[in-house]
Amino acid sequence: MIRQISAENMRDAIRTVKRDITLPAVLGRICPAPCEKGCRRREHDDPLAICLLKRYAADVDLASGAPYLPDCRPATGKKVAIIGAGPAGLAAAWHLLQFGHACTIYDRNDKPGGNLQYAVPLDKLPRDILNAEIRQIEKLGATFNLNHPVQDQSSFENLRKTYDAVLIAAGKIQPAQLQIWKLPAAEPGIRANPQTGQTEVPGVFAAGSAVRELKMAVRAEADGKTAAYAIDQYLTGQTITGLPKEFSTHIGKLQKGEIEHFMQEVPPHPRQVPDDHATAGFTAEQARTESLRCLHCDCRKPDTCKLRIYSQRYQANPNRYPGDRRPFEMQIRHPEILFEPGKCIDCGLCVQICEKAREPLGFTFIGRGFDVRIAPPFRQPLAAALTRVARDCAAACPTAALALKTDLTRLTQQK
């Protein structure tokens, strides 16, 4: 999303955001931004305004006249009843509809949104923003059955008979209500598998504060998404595991001096602050300036990194053989590419490409055994080593240790 905003590619930005966040314009106004606590930029000055950038992408999308709707799989003929139209229930419906399952959302109130609709102050969350994002869920295919509380046992059992699965996402449930529904209770709420939301009653799932008290809407949305994946697995006869976990490794806490390597690639702009956070948010200029503060410390090949793909396929555990990591280093003194030696797995593809193209220097293997590494020979700079096939090497690199520079990197280097 951040790279897409910096490139002013707003359609792709909202597509990226809505893979995980169903109500980004809403959360961009009320969320305390727990995601920003992990931003590495804060070790230099202030974290990136991730939450406000998501809000900006969502606001631009809503104002476009044709807000983004994801593609849905063909209809499966399966039906899901969702009790509760709060953030967990809305998020579950958003994802279940994309899986091709029909969703009907039941709520005791006359408007959907749960506490977002009835508890958040108007000056903090304008209701036209909330209602606009809910309309997108309705346009995707959700049916809302409002002023329809599901309280007695017969109503609950009727849902179980009528629908292929039932999700309870109605906020905190009183113990007396659970007894009426004949659902097993735990200390905070419904007893359910914490990874899937599956209860002990076949076909019944639970999410959000119905399972445990959640104080942030973003957590409730995440619960709803997890439940949607579990319900899809249940409806399609798969093993119920919940949200797929992608293989990931982290550099961890930076060592002294490492943040300076990250800062080579980005301008030193301070964190942008909207003139009026509650109503205005970022301007287009502020959003792009803020997005350019990103250190890009994530994977530069998130979808095609072969190390990640094969590690996930063979269930590799990055913590099985602990050891000291290599110090972070980033070489940017090349007009087209950058090199992060810590990501290099010594596969030798770049060496072969250089040899085939007859690069005067190229890359080579240096050292022996576990200490072997790939680098330009004779301690020559990156620009001298790759004069012909830099882009080919970056394209072939399986882990993005060699990667194309962003336009920003070139601009920063020129300055």
ROMARLO-916962 format. One record per residue (C-alpha): residue number from 1; x, y, z; chain. Coordinates in pm, whole numbers. Each point is the difference from the previous one (the first is absolute). Example, Ala and Ser with C-alpha at 12.3 -4.5 7.8 and 13.67 -1.06 7.14 Angstrom:
[1 [1230 -450 780] 'A']
[2 [137 344 -66] 'A']
***
This chain:
[1 [0 0 0] 'A']
[2 [270 249 97] 'A']
[3 [196 -47 -322] 'A']
[4 [-324 25 -198] 'A']
[5 [-93 330 168] 'A']
[6 [348 140 -67] 'A']
[7 [-48 -97 -366] 'A']
[8 [-349 159 8] 'A']
[9 [-152 -336 -97] 'A']
[10 [-304 33 218] 'A']
[11 [-208 -281 -151] 'A']
[12 [265 -256 85] 'A']
[13 [50 164 340] 'A']
[14 [-362 -52 105] 'A']
[15 [7 -351 -143] 'A']
[16 [298 -77 224] 'A']
[17 [-165 157 305] 'A']
[18 [-329 -183 -44] 'A']
[19 [163 -341 -12] 'A']
[20 [18 30 378] 'A']
[21 [-199 306 111] 'A']
[22 [-371 11 -80] 'A']
[23 [-66 350 137] 'A']
[24 [325 196 -56] 'A']
[25 [-164 345 -13] 'A']
[26 [-163 -74 336] 'A']
[27 [307 -148 167] 'A']
[28 [215 282 -139] 'A']
[29 [-202 235 220] 'A']
[30 [-37 -198 323] 'A']
[31 [283 -255 15] 'A']
[32 [283 60 252] 'A']
[33 [239 -135 -266] 'A']
[34 [165 -300 172] 'A']
[35 [166 -79 -335] 'A']
[36 [217 310 30] 'A']
[37 [170 -136 312] 'A']
[38 [192 -240 -224] 'A']
[39 [110 266 -247] 'A']
[40 [380 11 -12] 'A']
[41 [1 366 -99] 'A']
[42 [-77 88 363] 'A']
[43 [359 -94 87] 'A']
[44 [108 304 -203] 'A']
[45 [-277 252 69] 'A']
[46 [-374 -87 -13] 'A']
[47 [-182 -304 -138] 'A']
[48 [-169 15 -336] 'A']
[49 [-364 115 21] 'A']
[50 [-127 -336 -127] 'A']
[51 [-350 43 135] 'A']
[52 [-47 341 -162] 'A']
[53 [135 -130 -330] 'A']
[54 [-261 -278 4] 'A']
[55 [-263 261 71] 'A']
[56 [124 210 -291] 'A']
[57 [-17 -294 -241] 'A']
[58 [-352 -81 119] 'A']
[59 [-123 360 -14] 'A']
[60 [130 41 -356] 'A']
[61 [-172 -324 -95] 'A']
[62 [-337 100 152] 'A']
[63 [17 338 -176] 'A']
[64 [84 -158 -337] 'A']
[65 [-360 -63 -101] 'A']
[66 [73 -369 -55] 'A']
[67 [139 -139 328] 'A']
[68 [200 -321 -20] 'A']
[69 [-178 -335 14] 'A']
[70 [206 -320 -10] 'A']
[71 [-73 -287 -233] 'A']
[72 [-193 -288 154] 'A']
[73 [25 -369 -74] 'A']
[74 [-298 -166 -167] 'A']
[75 [-293 -56 235] 'A']
[76 [39 -320 199] 'A']
[77 [-366 -33 97] 'A']
[78 [103 11 368] 'A']
[79 [-166 245 239] 'A']
[80 [140 154 317] 'A']
[81 [-199 180 271] 'A']
[82 [195 265 192] 'A']
[83 [-142 118 332] 'A']
[84 [130 352 57] 'A']
[85 [70 285 -244] 'A']
[86 [300 140 185] 'A']
[87 [357 5 -135] 'A']
[88 [56 -375 51] 'A']
[89 [-322 -99 -176] 'A']
[90 [51 250 -283] 'A']
[91 [356 -116 -60] 'A']
[92 [-107 -365 -2] 'A']
[93 [-269 74 -258] 'A']
[94 [248 194 -218] 'A']
[95 [230 -301 -26] 'A']
[96 [-267 -272 -12] 'A']
[97 [-167 173 -294] 'A']
[98 [331 -2 -186] 'A']
[99 [16 -376 59] 'A']
[100 [-335 -30 -177] 'A']
[101 [-221 -64 305] 'A']
[102 [-326 189 51] 'A']
[103 [-19 200 325] 'A']
[104 [-293 131 200] 'A']
[105 [85 226 293] 'A']
[106 [-247 15 291] 'A']
[107 [10 287 247] 'A']
[108 [-231 123 275] 'A']
[109 [53 367 -93] 'A']
[110 [-156 197 -283] 'A']
[111 [340 89 -152] 'A']
[112 [308 -218 -59] 'A']
[113 [338 82 153] 'A']
[114 [-35 -106 363] 'A']
[115 [192 226 237] 'A']
[116 [145 185 -296] 'A']
[117 [-352 121 -73] 'A']
[118 [-124 55 355] 'A']
[119 [297 58 230] 'A']
[120 [270 196 -187] 'A']
[121 [-43 380 18] 'A']
[122 [-119 165 -321] 'A']
[123 [289 247 -8] 'A']
[124 [243 -292 1] 'A']
[125 [-184 -218 -252] 'A']
[126 [-241 168 -242] 'A']
[127 [-281 -245 -65] 'A']
[128 [1 66 -375] 'A']
[129 [348 -154 -14] 'A']
[130 [-109 -307 197] 'A']
[131 [-315 -42 -205] 'A']
[132 [188 40 -328] 'A']
[133 [237 -284 87] 'A']
[134 [-287 -221 117] 'A']
[135 [-174 64 -334] 'A']
[136 [300 -155 -174] 'A']
[137 [-57 -322 195] 'A']
[138 [-365 11 -101] 'A']
[139 [96 58 -365] 'A']
[140 [225 -304 21] 'A']
[141 [-309 -205 79] 'A']
[142 [-66 10 375] 'A']
[143 [-363 -3 115] 'A']
[144 [-83 191 320] 'A']
[145 [-286 -113 223] 'A']
[146 [-23 288 249] 'A']
[147 [-226 43 304] 'A']
[148 [24 -377 25] 'A']
[149 [149 -120 330] 'A']
[150 [80 -369 28] 'A']
[151 [-80 -66 364] 'A']
[152 [-201 -316 60] 'A']
[153 [107 -356 -64] 'A']
[154 [-248 -55 -283] 'A']
[155 [132 301 -197] 'A']
[156 [357 -119 41] 'A']
[157 [-84 -357 -100] 'A']
[158 [-192 128 -300] 'A']
[159 [314 175 -122] 'A']
[160 [198 -320 42] 'A']
[161 [-256 -192 -207] 'A']
[162 [-37 269 -269] 'A']
[163 [367 84 -49] 'A']
[164 [308 -213 -63] 'A']
[165 [196 184 270] 'A']
[166 [-67 258 270] 'A']
[167 [245 262 126] 'A']
[168 [-67 172 332] 'A']
[169 [158 347 -6] 'A']
[170 [-243 193 217] 'A']
[171 [244 144 251] 'A']
[172 [17 -114 359] 'A']
[173 [-260 -272 67] 'A']
[174 [-152 -37 342] 'A']
[175 [27 -347 162] 'A']
[176 [-380 -26 17] 'A']
[177 [-21 44 -378] 'A']
[178 [257 -274 -55] 'A']
[179 [-207 -233 215] 'A']
[180 [-306 74 -213] 'A']
[181 [197 -77 -316] 'A']
[182 [154 -305 171] 'A']
[183 [351 113 -84] 'A']
[184 [294 -90 225] 'A']
[185 [141 303 181] 'A']
[186 [352 94 103] 'A']
[187 [105 273 243] 'A']
[188 [-6 290 -252] 'A']
[189 [-278 -125 -229] 'A']
[190 [-78 -285 -238] 'A']
[191 [239 -292 17] 'A']
[192 [160 -11 -344] 'A']
[193 [325 -104 -162] 'A']
[194 [225 310 19] 'A']
[195 [151 -69 -345] 'A']
[196 [-325 -67 -187] 'A']
[197 [-295 126 204] 'A']
[198 [-161 -345 -28] 'A']
[199 [-224 -89 293] 'A']
[200 [-91 -345 130] 'A']
[201 [-334 23 -184] 'A']
[202 [33 -122 -362] 'A']
[203 [-19 280 -253] 'A']
[204 [2 277 262] 'A']
[205 [292 244 20] 'A']
[206 [65 307 214] 'A']
[207 [215 311 -39] 'A']
[208 [83 332 162] 'A']
[209 [-116 87 351] 'A']
[210 [-239 -295 -8] 'A']
[211 [311 -209 72] 'A']
[212 [222 241 192] 'A']
[213 [-17 368 81] 'A']
[214 [153 212 -276] 'A']
[215 [51 372 43] 'A']
[216 [109 81 -354] 'A']
[217 [-214 -27 -312] 'A']
[218 [305 -106 -201] 'A']
[219 [35 -308 221] 'A']
[220 [-368 -82 -49] 'A']
[221 [42 29 -377] 'A']
[222 [297 -235 13] 'A']
[223 [-210 -248 198] 'A']
[224 [-274 21 -262] 'A']
[225 [244 -68 -281] 'A']
[226 [145 -301 183] 'A']
[227 [-349 -139 59] 'A']
[228 [-85 48 -368] 'A']
[229 [296 -212 -106] 'A']
[230 [-94 -269 251] 'A']
[231 [-363 -1 -114] 'A']
[232 [107 -28 -363] 'A']
[233 [216 -299 91] 'A']
[234 [-294 -155 184] 'A']
[235 [-238 56 -292] 'A']
[236 [242 -138 -258] 'A']
[237 [99 -309 197] 'A']
[238 [355 105 80] 'A']
[239 [188 -39 324] 'A']
[240 [-100 298 213] 'A']
[241 [316 194 81] 'A']
[242 [-113 360 -29] 'A']
[243 [205 272 -162] 'A']
[244 [299 -135 -197] 'A']
[245 [330 97 157] 'A']
[246 [263 121 -244] 'A']
[247 [365 -74 64] 'A']
[248 [180 305 128] 'A']
[249 [327 84 167] 'A']
[250 [89 323 174] 'A']
[251 [327 180 47] 'A']
[252 [-96 86 357] 'A']
[253 [138 291 196] 'A']
[254 [246 211 -194] 'A']
[255 [357 15 115] 'A']
[256 [188 325 47] 'A']
[257 [57 178 -330] 'A']
[258 [-235 -217 -207] 'A']
[259 [-280 256 -26] 'A']
[260 [235 222 -200] 'A']
[261 [12 -266 -274] 'A']
[262 [-380 13 -26] 'A']
[263 [0 378 -11] 'A']
[264 [222 2 -310] 'A']
[265 [-303 -71 -216] 'A']
[266 [-249 252 137] 'A']
[267 [-26 376 53] 'A']
[268 [21 143 353] 'A']
[269 [-351 155 -7] 'A']
[270 [-168 20 341] 'A']
[271 [-328 -183 59] 'A']
[272 [-290 176 -171] 'A']
[273 [-283 130 217] 'A']
[274 [-343 77 -150] 'A']
[275 [-132 351 57] 'A']
[276 [-320 -151 139] 'A']
[277 [34 -368 89] 'A']
[278 [-370 -51 78] 'A']
[279 [-143 133 -325] 'A']
[280 [268 58 -262] 'A']
[281 [267 -269 23] 'A']
[282 [295 21 -237] 'A']
[283 [4 205 -315] 'A']
[284 [137 -174 -310] 'A']
[285 [332 177 46] 'A']
[286 [21 -92 368] 'A']
[287 [-87 -364 -71] 'A']
[288 [270 -35 -264] 'A']
[289 [258 180 215] 'A']
[290 [-83 -227 295] 'A']
[291 [11 -315 -215] 'A']
[292 [348 93 -119] 'A']
[293 [122 -15 362] 'A']
[294 [-39 -381 -9] 'A']
[295 [328 -186 51] 'A']
[296 [-117 -293 -214] 'A']
[297 [129 -244 260] 'A']
[298 [-250 -260 -118] 'A']
[299 [65 -261 -266] 'A']
[300 [43 148 -347] 'A']
[301 [-139 -320 -153] 'A']
[302 [-290 -80 235] 'A']
[303 [-189 -210 -254] 'A']
[304 [286 -160 -196] 'A']
[305 [279 -55 254] 'A']
[306 [101 -362 -63] 'A']
[307 [154 -41 343] 'A']
[308 [-335 94 152] 'A']
[309 [-199 -218 -240] 'A']
[310 [206 -314 64] 'A']
[311 [33 67 373] 'A']
[312 [-377 14 24] 'A']
[313 [-46 -307 -219] 'A']
[314 [236 -209 213] 'A']
[315 [-104 162 330] 'A']
[316 [347 127 81] 'A']
[317 [50 146 346] 'A']
[318 [238 298 -2] 'A']
[319 [61 -41 374] 'A']
[320 [104 -365 -11] 'A']
[321 [370 83 -35] 'A']
[322 [49 328 185] 'A']
[323 [313 201 -57] 'A']
[324 [134 350 -32] 'A']
[325 [-135 185 -299] 'A']
[326 [220 189 -238] 'A']
[327 [20 377 56] 'A']
[328 [-242 185 -225] 'A']
[329 [161 163 -300] 'A']
[330 [-142 166 -308] 'A']
[331 [214 97 -298] 'A']
[332 [-167 263 -217] 'A']
[333 [290 140 -204] 'A']
[334 [-137 -125 -328] 'A']
[335 [-226 192 -242] 'A']
[336 [-258 -280 -34] 'A']
[337 [13 -249 287] 'A']
[338 [79 -42 368] 'A']
[339 [156 -295 180] 'A']
[340 [-85 -133 347] 'A']
[341 [262 -270 77] 'A']
[342 [-197 -121 305] 'A']
[343 [-275 -132 -231] 'A']
[344 [241 -185 -230] 'A']
[345 [-24 -382 16] 'A']
[346 [307 -59 -220] 'A']
[347 [-201 -169 -275] 'A']
[348 [244 121 -267] 'A']
[349 [-256 104 -262] 'A']
[350 [147 349 -26] 'A']
[351 [348 -151 -37] 'A']
[352 [-122 -212 -292] 'A']
[353 [-176 295 -165] 'A']
[354 [312 215 28] 'A']
[355 [218 -278 -141] 'A']
[356 [-234 -60 -293] 'A']
[357 [-17 374 -83] 'A']
[358 [377 32 42] 'A']
[359 [-19 274 256] 'A']
[360 [356 137 42] 'A']
[361 [-26 -48 379] 'A']
[362 [-343 -139 87] 'A']
[363 [-73 -187 322] 'A']
[364 [193 -293 142] 'A']
[365 [18 -236 297] 'A']
[366 [234 122 272] 'A']
[367 [120 -220 286] 'A']
[368 [-68 -365 81] 'A']
[369 [-247 -219 185] 'A']
[370 [-260 168 223] 'A']
[371 [178 332 -39] 'A']
[372 [-35 17 -376] 'A']
[373 [-174 307 -137] 'A']
[374 [-74 159 -334] 'A']
[375 [142 342 -76] 'A']
[376 [196 195 -262] 'A']
[377 [360 -126 -21] 'A']
[378 [297 197 131] 'A']
[379 [-232 205 223] 'A']
[380 [-117 199 -299] 'A']
[381 [-317 213 26] 'A']
[382 [-337 -125 -121] 'A']
[383 [-11 245 -291] 'A']
[384 [331 -132 -135] 'A']
[385 [-104 -364 37] 'A']
[386 [-333 16 -182] 'A']
[387 [20 213 -315] 'A']
[388 [-206 -213 -240] 'A']
[389 [-238 -236 176] 'A']
[390 [-99 175 324] 'A']
[391 [-370 -17 -83] 'A']
[392 [26 -364 -107] 'A']
[393 [167 -88 329] 'A']
[394 [-268 182 199] 'A']
[395 [-275 -181 -190] 'A']
[396 [162 -339 58] 'A']
[397 [88 51 366] 'A']
[398 [-237 -233 193] 'A']
[399 [0 202 323] 'A']
[400 [30 361 -127] 'A']
[401 [347 35 149] 'A']
[402 [59 170 -334] 'A']
[403 [-297 224 -77] 'A']
[404 [-93 285 -228] 'A']
[405 [16 340 160] 'A']
[406 [-304 212 49] 'A']
[407 [-10 336 -175] 'A']
[408 [41 156 342] 'A']
[409 [334 -174 56] 'A']
[410 [134 140 -326] 'A']
[411 [-123 348 90] 'A']
[412 [151 -16 349] 'A']
[413 [332 -122 -139] 'A']
[414 [10 278 -261] 'A']
[415 [-50 261 270] 'A']
***
